[in-house]
Amino acid sequence: MSTLVRLEFYKCRRRQIFLICAGLLGAELVWFGVYLARQDPEDLLQGWMLTLYNLAMVDAILFPLGTAVLASRNCEIEHKGATLKLLETATTPGRLYAAKLIWGALVLGAVSLVRTVLFVLLGIAMEFPGGVPWSRFAWFTLITWGVSMALFFLQQGLSLRFANQAVPLICGIFGSFAGLLSLLFPVGIQRVIPWGYYGLMSLAGMHWDEATRFTAFYWRVPEPLDVGLLLAWGLAFLMAGRTLFVRKEV
């Protein structure tokens, strides 16, 4: 399996994967940097919670499309010529599918970790009060990676099933809109929108007092039900995508 995973990285060496990841992180950093620059000093007293709360919303917009692009760039080369047929003479479809998932897990894990480091440094640079909530950021990194992997299961299945990569990319664009809009709906509706789990499982909540017009943030813990539903979504996407690929005629 390690050989197949190395092969995936080798095949993607000229697929601009690094630029895609850098663009995703750069967009989040610029977006959120501008947002923080517009905040009043009293708003930054809750800087760490404000950061994690808003990052969850930004993730819901950018990461669904980001995972779609990564999966597409990794899988579209397999549709050219007789690539899949040649690969399946050396290994089974199931092992090839698993190797691509491991590739995606490593790439998304690196993106999530680097993003966390960047925003911790940003918070330190802006002198947010209190120490860095390392445990919160660690859990936030894990949640971001977990939700992204569930969506990657979906996107990889689509990218391998359809030679026309417009199909999975449209799904990613739809996911970005759905992820953003889901934040406006009650929790019950959010739970049936997998792209909205970035916000649903946020580690920070917000309370806005209409009378005083003061926004207060607070720490929260994701509901066990939401964790279980995320695992169910991921498993469903994984099994469906793998089944379609394994049965695909090449």
MARDRENPA-375241 format. One line per 2 residues: number of its first residue (from 1); for each residue x, y, z of C-alpha. Coordinates in nm, 4 decimals. Each point is the difference from the previous one (the first is absolute). Layout:
N
NUM> X,Y,Z; ...
END
This chain:
250
1> 0.0000,0.0000,0.0000; 0.2853,0.2407,0.0785
3> 0.1234,-0.0382,-0.3577; -0.3425,0.0938,-0.1361
5> -0.0174,0.3052,0.2263; 0.3453,0.1141,-0.1139
7> -0.1190,-0.0488,-0.3572; -0.2942,0.2324,0.0675
9> 0.2358,0.2726,0.1193; 0.2248,-0.0624,-0.2984
11> -0.2905,0.0299,-0.2436; -0.1081,0.3267,0.1608
13> 0.3430,0.1633,-0.0020; -0.1039,0.2280,-0.2898
15> -0.3660,0.0361,0.0837; 0.0505,0.3293,0.1918
17> -0.1241,-0.1596,0.3215; 0.2260,0.2247,0.2070
19> -0.1374,0.3112,-0.1729; -0.3582,-0.1146,0.0604
21> 0.0686,-0.0498,0.3709; 0.1899,0.3287,0.0235
23> -0.2843,0.1799,-0.1756; -0.2560,-0.1481,0.2395
25> 0.2021,0.0999,0.3066; 0.0839,0.3407,-0.1465
27> -0.3670,0.0737,-0.0672; -0.0910,-0.0873,0.3589
29> 0.2870,0.2030,0.1416; -0.0762,0.3115,-0.2079
31> -0.3745,-0.0299,0.0571; 0.0357,-0.0344,0.3738
33> 0.2845,0.2501,0.0282; -0.2188,0.2684,-0.1582
35> -0.2868,-0.0995,0.2291; 0.2143,0.0330,0.3127
37> 0.1400,0.3335,-0.1139; -0.3544,0.1399,-0.0003
39> -0.0769,-0.1072,0.3576; -0.0040,0.2378,0.2940
41> 0.2550,-0.0577,0.2795; -0.2728,-0.1219,0.2350
43> -0.1041,-0.2628,-0.2556; 0.3526,-0.1396,-0.0028
45> -0.0190,-0.0654,0.3753; -0.1701,-0.3254,-0.1062
47> 0.2460,-0.0457,-0.2854; 0.0618,-0.3731,0.0314
49> -0.3683,-0.0907,0.0124; -0.0790,0.2515,-0.2740
51> 0.2688,-0.1620,-0.2154; -0.1255,-0.3556,0.0377
53> -0.3638,0.1047,-0.0435; 0.0630,0.1871,-0.3236
55> 0.2476,-0.2531,-0.1352; -0.2721,-0.2632,0.0167
57> -0.2172,0.2219,-0.2210; 0.2818,0.0720,-0.2442
59> 0.0756,-0.3739,-0.0173; -0.3619,-0.0697,-0.0947
61> 0.0448,0.2299,-0.3005; 0.3507,-0.0869,-0.1208
63> 0.0756,-0.3583,0.1001; -0.2811,-0.1756,-0.1934
65> 0.1322,0.1482,-0.3235; 0.3593,-0.0572,0.1100
67> -0.0570,-0.3714,0.0603; -0.1784,-0.0254,-0.3368
69> 0.2954,0.1559,-0.1823; 0.2543,-0.2212,0.1797
71> -0.1948,-0.3181,-0.0759; -0.0488,0.1037,-0.3615
73> 0.3684,0.0798,-0.0541; 0.0977,-0.3330,0.1499
75> -0.2507,-0.2087,-0.1963; -0.0397,0.1647,-0.3398
77> 0.3289,-0.1403,-0.1306; -0.1390,-0.3518,0.0436
79> -0.2605,0.0661,-0.2687; 0.2562,0.0834,-0.2669
81> 0.0820,-0.2741,-0.2474; 0.0001,-0.3475,0.1525
83> 0.1497,0.1066,0.3335; -0.2524,-0.1804,0.2187
85> 0.0301,-0.3183,-0.2040; 0.3784,0.0104,0.0277
87> -0.0105,0.0633,0.3760; -0.2472,-0.2814,0.0593
89> 0.2403,-0.2451,-0.1623; 0.2395,0.0680,0.2878
91> -0.2433,0.0341,0.2925; -0.3661,-0.0405,0.0899
93> -0.2522,0.2853,-0.0289; -0.0576,-0.0158,0.3750
95> 0.3680,0.0526,0.0824; 0.0257,0.2818,-0.2525
97> -0.3050,0.1684,0.1510; 0.1480,-0.0352,0.3504
99> 0.3327,0.1465,-0.1127; -0.1761,0.3069,-0.1347
101> -0.1902,0.0399,0.3272; 0.3239,-0.0175,0.1979
103> 0.1480,0.2631,-0.2320; -0.2999,0.2234,0.0647
105> 0.0177,-0.0579,0.3751; 0.3666,0.1006,0.0109
107> -0.0490,0.3099,-0.2147; -0.3076,0.1194,0.1909
109> 0.1701,-0.0782,0.3299; 0.2958,0.2173,-0.0991
111> -0.2298,0.2815,-0.1131; -0.1977,-0.0111,0.3260
113> 0.3161,-0.0012,0.2118; 0.1706,0.2826,-0.1879
115> -0.3201,0.2056,0.0135; -0.0122,-0.0423,0.3788
117> 0.3611,0.1117,0.0374; -0.0611,0.3075,-0.2177
119> -0.2992,0.1150,0.2027; 0.1669,-0.0662,0.3339
121> 0.2869,0.2213,-0.1181; -0.2502,0.2610,-0.1189
123> -0.1667,0.0033,0.3413; 0.3350,0.0337,0.1754
125> 0.1013,0.2818,-0.2356; -0.3258,0.1844,0.0748
127> 0.0558,-0.0563,0.3737; -0.3272,-0.1715,0.0792
129> -0.0534,-0.0036,0.3785; 0.0687,-0.3217,0.1886
131> 0.2167,-0.2897,-0.0974; -0.0410,-0.1946,-0.3212
133> -0.2770,-0.2602,0.0489; 0.2143,-0.2805,-0.1376
135> -0.2464,-0.2776,0.0775; -0.2802,0.1857,-0.1790
137> 0.2162,0.0519,-0.3062; 0.1035,-0.3659,0.0050
139> -0.3624,-0.1107,0.0027; -0.0853,0.2600,-0.2632
141> 0.2710,-0.1410,-0.2263; -0.1343,-0.3524,0.0471
143> -0.3607,0.1088,-0.0679; 0.0992,0.1897,-0.3137
145> 0.1908,-0.3028,-0.1258; -0.2862,-0.2371,0.0841
147> -0.2687,0.2039,-0.1772; 0.2311,0.0566,-0.2982
149> 0.0682,-0.3724,-0.0280; -0.3722,-0.0811,-0.0005
151> -0.0408,0.2424,-0.2907; 0.3139,-0.1356,-0.1686
153> -0.1584,-0.3474,0.0011; -0.2909,0.1485,-0.1951
155> 0.2172,0.2015,-0.2372; 0.2425,-0.2832,-0.0755
157> -0.2884,-0.2311,-0.0809; -0.1424,0.2545,-0.2423
159> 0.3397,0.0812,-0.1539; 0.0730,-0.3659,-0.0691
161> -0.3512,-0.0754,-0.1227; -0.0274,0.2866,-0.2508
163> 0.2612,0.0720,-0.2649; -0.1416,0.3519,-0.0323
165> 0.1374,0.1714,0.3103; -0.2598,0.2753,-0.0273
167> -0.2388,-0.2328,0.1858; 0.2007,-0.0279,0.3258
169> 0.1043,0.3653,-0.0187; -0.3622,0.1115,-0.0295
171> -0.0722,-0.2158,0.3045; 0.2804,0.1811,0.1853
173> -0.1356,0.3421,-0.0992; -0.3473,-0.1057,0.1103
175> 0.1511,-0.1234,0.3269; 0.1564,0.3406,0.0670
177> -0.3369,0.1716,-0.0417; -0.1770,-0.2681,0.2027
179> 0.2603,0.0198,0.2763; -0.0451,0.3760,0.0281
181> -0.3798,-0.0066,-0.0142; -0.0196,-0.2846,0.2521
183> 0.1335,0.2368,0.2660; -0.3255,0.1956,-0.0257
185> -0.2236,-0.3005,0.0687; -0.0929,-0.1837,0.3219
187> 0.2244,-0.2816,0.1187; -0.2406,-0.2675,-0.1215
189> 0.0360,0.1199,-0.3575; 0.3778,0.0471,0.0302
191> 0.0355,-0.3666,0.0875; -0.1283,-0.1104,-0.3402
193> 0.2465,0.2252,-0.1869; 0.3450,-0.1642,0.0182
195> 0.1798,0.3128,-0.1245; -0.1323,0.1911,0.2992
197> 0.1732,-0.2115,0.2630; 0.2881,0.2469,0.0211
199> -0.2374,0.2437,0.1672; -0.2133,-0.2619,0.1720
201> 0.3023,-0.1359,0.1879; 0.1553,0.3376,0.0795
203> 0.1788,0.0202,0.3345; -0.1159,0.3578,0.0578
205> -0.3534,0.1336,0.0131; -0.1363,0.3527,-0.0151
207> -0.2696,0.1818,0.1929; -0.1186,0.3383,-0.1249
209> -0.1894,0.2227,0.2419; -0.2517,0.1979,-0.2035
211> -0.0534,0.2550,0.2752; 0.3662,0.0877,0.0598
213> 0.1197,-0.0994,-0.3488; 0.2881,-0.1825,0.1664
215> 0.1345,-0.3259,-0.1406; 0.1276,-0.2559,0.2493
217> 0.1844,-0.3156,-0.0980; 0.0194,-0.3177,0.2059
219> 0.1661,-0.3392,-0.0194; -0.2133,-0.2967,-0.0953
221> 0.0441,-0.3729,-0.0602; -0.1405,-0.1735,-0.3112
223> -0.3007,-0.2188,0.0706; 0.0741,-0.3761,0.0015
225> -0.2901,-0.0391,-0.2436; 0.1734,0.2328,-0.2475
227> 0.3243,-0.1958,0.0287; -0.1889,-0.3219,-0.0683
229> -0.1837,0.1520,-0.2959; 0.3269,0.1262,-0.1486
231> 0.1446,-0.3504,0.0225; -0.3168,-0.1359,-0.1620
233> 0.0242,0.2508,-0.2860; 0.3657,-0.0839,-0.0513
235> -0.0650,-0.3749,0.0021; -0.2895,0.0354,-0.2444
237> 0.2086,0.2070,-0.2425; 0.2941,-0.2372,0.0353
239> -0.1984,-0.3165,-0.0662; -0.1972,0.1508,-0.2887
241> 0.3075,0.1421,-0.1702; 0.2066,-0.3135,0.0448
243> -0.2790,-0.2250,-0.1253; -0.0516,0.2095,-0.3131
245> 0.3732,0.0046,-0.0727; 0.0633,-0.3689,0.0620
247> -0.2884,-0.0914,-0.2306; 0.0998,0.2539,-0.2651
249> 0.0844,-0.1572,-0.3355; 0.3330,0.1128,-0.1437
END
